[in-house]
Amino acid sequence: MTDSTAPHGNTKTPFTLTYGMRLDPGTGAEEAHPHMAIVLPDGSTGSITLHVINGTPEEIKARLLESVDAFFEIYAET
């Protein structure tokens, strides 16, 4: 029998979070949310949406942290 316990004694299904960040001077088109193709670890393909947040570094950080919290709240409900 295979041990299904994930690292740190967690028995929930493990997930992989895919992300990337880049901070550029100036502003970007906040309404642009392009979908980018990705290759998943099992060889299948998927897509991720790139989000743009404009503001000062402090404003960007605050909005990013709010988005991360919201993201995990959504997944906690599924």
MDTraj code that builds the backbone (N, CA, C; nanometers):
import mdtraj as md
import numpy as np

residues = "MET THR ASP SER THR ALA PRO HIS GLY ASN THR LYS THR PRO PHE THR LEU THR TYR GLY MET ARG LEU ASP PRO GLY THR GLY ALA GLU GLU ALA HIS PRO HIS MET ALA ILE VAL LEU PRO ASP GLY SER THR GLY SER ILE THR LEU HIS VAL ILE ASN GLY THR PRO GLU GLU ILE LYS ALA ARG LEU LEU GLU SER VAL ASP ALA PHE PHE GLU ILE TYR ALA GLU THR".split()
xyz = np.array([
    [0.0845, -0.1177, 0.0000],
    [0.0000, 0.0000, 0.0000],
    [0.0891, 0.1239, 0.0000],
    [0.0520, 0.2245, -0.0783],
    [0.1287, 0.3474, -0.0901],
    [0.0865, 0.4473, 0.0163],
    [0.1835, 0.5145, 0.0762],
    [0.1536, 0.6183, 0.1741],
    [0.1038, 0.7418, 0.1018],
    [-0.0211, 0.7823, 0.1277],
    [-0.0794, 0.8970, 0.0590],
    [-0.0609, 1.0273, 0.1362],
    [0.0186, 1.0239, 0.2412],
    [0.0396, 1.1441, 0.3213],
    [0.1325, 1.2391, 0.2472],
    [0.0889, 1.3617, 0.2315],
    [0.1694, 1.4654, 0.1671],
    [0.2731, 1.5156, 0.2667],
    [0.3707, 1.5958, 0.2200],
    [0.4696, 1.6521, 0.3126],
    [0.4029, 1.7234, 0.4301],
    [0.4682, 1.7219, 0.5449],
    [0.4225, 1.7879, 0.6674],
    [0.2974, 1.7202, 0.7241],
    [0.2742, 1.5937, 0.6920],
    [0.1625, 1.5199, 0.7476],
    [0.0266, 1.5576, 0.6922],
    [0.0219, 1.6344, 0.5860],
    [-0.1040, 1.6770, 0.5260],
    [-0.1567, 1.5645, 0.4381],
    [-0.2821, 1.5240, 0.4580],
    [-0.3392, 1.4156, 0.3778],
    [-0.4250, 1.4677, 0.2634],
    [-0.4310, 1.5994, 0.2433],
    [-0.5057, 1.6563, 0.1317],
    [-0.4276, 1.6385, 0.0023],
    [-0.4997, 1.6451, -0.1087],
    [-0.4366, 1.6344, -0.2393],
    [-0.3401, 1.7511, -0.2586],
    [-0.2162, 1.7245, -0.2990],
    [-0.1217, 1.8346, -0.3204],
    [-0.1541, 1.9108, -0.4488],
    [-0.1265, 2.0375, -0.4486],
    [-0.1474, 2.1246, -0.5638],
    [-0.0159, 2.1904, -0.6011],
    [-0.0112, 2.2504, -0.7183],
    [0.1023, 2.3307, -0.7610],
    [0.0506, 2.4687, -0.7956],
    [0.1093, 2.5722, -0.7370],
    [0.0737, 2.7100, -0.7683],
    [0.1738, 2.7612, -0.8708],
    [0.1235, 2.8081, -0.9852],
    [0.2089, 2.8614, -1.0902],
    [0.1936, 3.0126, -1.0913],
    [0.3040, 3.0847, -1.0822],
    [0.2954, 3.2302, -1.0836],
    [0.4243, 3.2912, -1.1354],
    [0.4170, 3.4156, -1.1721],
    [0.5330, 3.4930, -1.2130],
    [0.5035, 3.6392, -1.1859],
    [0.6063, 3.7152, -1.1541],
    [0.5862, 3.8569, -1.1269],
    [0.6960, 3.9388, -1.1937],
    [0.6583, 4.0597, -1.2282],
    [0.7513, 4.1536, -1.2873],
    [0.7028, 4.2932, -1.2527],
    [0.7904, 4.3783, -1.2041],
    [0.7539, 4.5148, -1.1674],
    [0.8253, 4.6101, -1.2620],
    [0.7468, 4.6808, -1.3447],
    [0.8014, 4.7744, -1.4427],
    [0.7646, 4.9169, -1.4055],
    [0.8527, 5.0135, -1.4336],
    [0.8149, 5.1535, -1.4135],
    [0.7091, 5.1926, -1.5156],
    [0.6247, 5.2868, -1.4801],
    [0.5197, 5.3282, -1.5733],
    [0.3930, 5.2508, -1.5473],
    [0.3020, 5.2573, -1.6440],
    [0.1743, 5.1887, -1.6280],
    [0.1493, 5.0956, -1.7451],
    [0.0695, 4.9956, -1.7196],
    [0.0278, 4.9019, -1.8232],
    [-0.1214, 4.9101, -1.8395],
    [-0.1688, 4.8482, -1.9417],
    [-0.3141, 4.8459, -1.9667],
    [-0.3787, 4.7495, -1.8687],
    [-0.4431, 4.8034, -1.7671],
    [-0.5001, 4.7185, -1.6623],
    [-0.6117, 4.6293, -1.7123],
    [-0.6800, 4.6691, -1.8200],
    [-0.7880, 4.5856, -1.8710],
    [-0.7374, 4.4670, -1.9526],
    [-0.6087, 4.4615, -1.9812],
    [-0.5528, 4.3513, -2.0606],
    [-0.5268, 4.2310, -1.9698],
    [-0.5915, 4.1209, -2.0001],
    [-0.5729, 3.9967, -1.9250],
    [-0.5478, 3.8827, -2.0233],
    [-0.4288, 3.8803, -2.0827],
    [-0.4029, 3.7751, -2.1811],
    [-0.3907, 3.6371, -2.1158],
    [-0.4349, 3.5372, -2.1872],
    [-0.4192, 3.3987, -2.1431],
    [-0.2921, 3.3435, -2.2060],
    [-0.2088, 3.2817, -2.1242],
    [-0.0833, 3.2258, -2.1716],
    [-0.0890, 3.0739, -2.1620],
    [-0.0426, 3.0077, -2.2674],
    [-0.0381, 2.8612, -2.2677],
    [0.0766, 2.8140, -2.1789],
    [0.0534, 2.7052, -2.1047],
    [0.1571, 2.6456, -2.0215],
    [0.1551, 2.4945, -2.0406],
    [0.2678, 2.4310, -2.0140],
    [0.2770, 2.2853, -2.0149],
    [0.2856, 2.2417, -1.8688],
    [0.1926, 2.1573, -1.8279],
    [0.1852, 2.1111, -1.6902],
    [0.2843, 1.9973, -1.6662],
    [0.3163, 1.9704, -1.5393],
    [0.4148, 1.8655, -1.5084],
    [0.3838, 1.7286, -1.5687],
    [0.2551, 1.6975, -1.5890],
    [0.2200, 1.5674, -1.6471],
    [0.2256, 1.5672, -1.7998],
    [0.2669, 1.6813, -1.8589],
    [0.2786, 1.6904, -2.0037],
    [0.1560, 1.7478, -2.0728],
    [0.0454, 1.7588, -2.0013],
    [-0.0733, 1.8175, -2.0614],
    [-0.0572, 1.9698, -2.0689],
    [-0.1470, 2.0350, -2.1412],
    [-0.1378, 2.1797, -2.1538],
    [-0.2530, 2.2463, -2.0813],
    [-0.2326, 2.3704, -2.0463],
    [-0.3348, 2.4499, -1.9796],
    [-0.3100, 2.5953, -2.0116],
    [-0.3764, 2.6829, -1.9411],
    [-0.3531, 2.8253, -1.9611],
    [-0.3645, 2.8979, -1.8285],
    [-0.2981, 3.0110, -1.8193],
    [-0.3091, 3.0977, -1.7030],
    [-0.3391, 3.2381, -1.7527],
    [-0.4046, 3.3153, -1.6694],
    [-0.4368, 3.4527, -1.7035],
    [-0.3352, 3.5446, -1.6385],
    [-0.2799, 3.6359, -1.7169],
    [-0.1865, 3.7334, -1.6635],
    [-0.2652, 3.8561, -1.6187],
    [-0.2417, 3.9001, -1.4972],
    [-0.3114, 4.0155, -1.4419],
    [-0.2139, 4.1314, -1.4269],
    [-0.2637, 4.2510, -1.4471],
    [-0.1830, 4.3725, -1.4362],
    [-0.2392, 4.4565, -1.3230],
    [-0.1535, 4.5010, -1.2331],
    [-0.1936, 4.5899, -1.1242],
    [-0.1073, 4.7152, -1.1343],
    [-0.1709, 4.8309, -1.1423],
    [-0.0995, 4.9576, -1.1487],
    [-0.1047, 5.0281, -1.0138],
    [-0.0027, 5.1077, -0.9842],
    [0.0001, 5.1865, -0.8612],
    [0.1406, 5.1987, -0.8087],
    [0.1513, 5.2515, -0.6895],
    [0.2818, 5.2580, -0.6232],
    [0.3176, 5.1171, -0.5780],
    [0.4447, 5.0914, -0.5477],
    [0.4788, 4.9574, -0.4980],
    [0.3937, 4.9152, -0.3773],
    [0.3636, 5.0078, -0.2874],
    [0.2823, 4.9751, -0.1699],
    [0.1381, 4.9404, -0.2104],
    [0.0805, 5.0158, -0.3051],
    [-0.0553, 4.9878, -0.3528],
    [-0.0605, 4.8540, -0.4251],
    [0.0407, 4.8281, -0.5065],
    [0.0468, 4.7016, -0.5802],
    [0.0546, 4.5844, -0.4834],
    [0.1404, 4.5962, -0.3821],
    [0.1546, 4.4885, -0.2841],
    [0.0226, 4.4631, -0.2118],
    [-0.0452, 4.5699, -0.1703],
    [-0.1722, 4.5542, -0.0994],
    [-0.2757, 4.4843, -0.1872],
    [-0.2878, 4.5270, -0.3119],
    [-0.3859, 4.4652, -0.4030],
    [-0.3486, 4.3211, -0.4353],
    [-0.2191, 4.2949, -0.4504],
    [-0.1741, 4.1584, -0.4777],
    [-0.2088, 4.0663, -0.3612],
    [-0.1832, 4.1106, -0.2389],
    [-0.2144, 4.0283, -0.1221],
    [-0.3646, 4.0041, -0.1102],
    [-0.4464, 4.1044, -0.1427],
    [-0.5911, 4.0857, -0.1433],
    [-0.6310, 3.9816, -0.2477],
    [-0.5682, 3.9881, -0.3642],
    [-0.5995, 3.8922, -0.4714],
    [-0.5609, 3.7508, -0.4325],
    [-0.4459, 3.7359, -0.3676],
    [-0.4019, 3.6028, -0.3249],
    [-0.4996, 3.5468, -0.2214],
    [-0.5399, 3.6297, -0.1249],
    [-0.6372, 3.5842, -0.0254],
    [-0.7676, 3.5417, -0.0919],
    [-0.8173, 3.6226, -0.1855],
    [-0.9416, 3.5901, -0.2553],
    [-0.9277, 3.4607, -0.3344],
    [-0.8135, 3.4420, -0.3997],
    [-0.7882, 3.3213, -0.4776],
    [-0.8025, 3.1978, -0.3896],
    [-0.7392, 3.1985, -0.2728],
    [-0.7457, 3.0820, -0.1853],
    [-0.8811, 3.0673, -0.1182],
    [-0.9551, 3.1749, -0.0979],
    [-1.0909, 3.1635, -0.0465],
    [-1.1804, 3.0924, -0.1477],
    [-1.1638, 3.1236, -0.2747],
    [-1.2406, 3.0575, -0.3808],
    [-1.2112, 2.9082, -0.3826],
    [-1.0828, 2.8717, -0.3762],
    [-1.0467, 2.7302, -0.3810],
    [-1.0836, 2.6562, -0.2544],
    [-1.0941, 2.7258, -0.1417],
    [-1.1344, 2.6612, -0.0166],
    [-1.2797, 2.6171, -0.0229],
    [-1.3581, 2.6841, -0.1071],
    [-1.5005, 2.6521, -0.1188],
    [-1.5263, 2.5357, -0.2134],
    [-1.4266, 2.4939, -0.2906],
    [-1.4489, 2.3855, -0.3868],
    [-1.4158, 2.2510, -0.3290],
])
top = md.Topology()
chain = top.add_chain()
for i, resn in enumerate(residues, 1):
    res = top.add_residue(resn, chain, resSeq=i)
    for name in ("N", "CA", "C"):
        top.add_atom(name, md.element.get_by_symbol(name[0]), res)
traj = md.Trajectory(xyz[None], top)
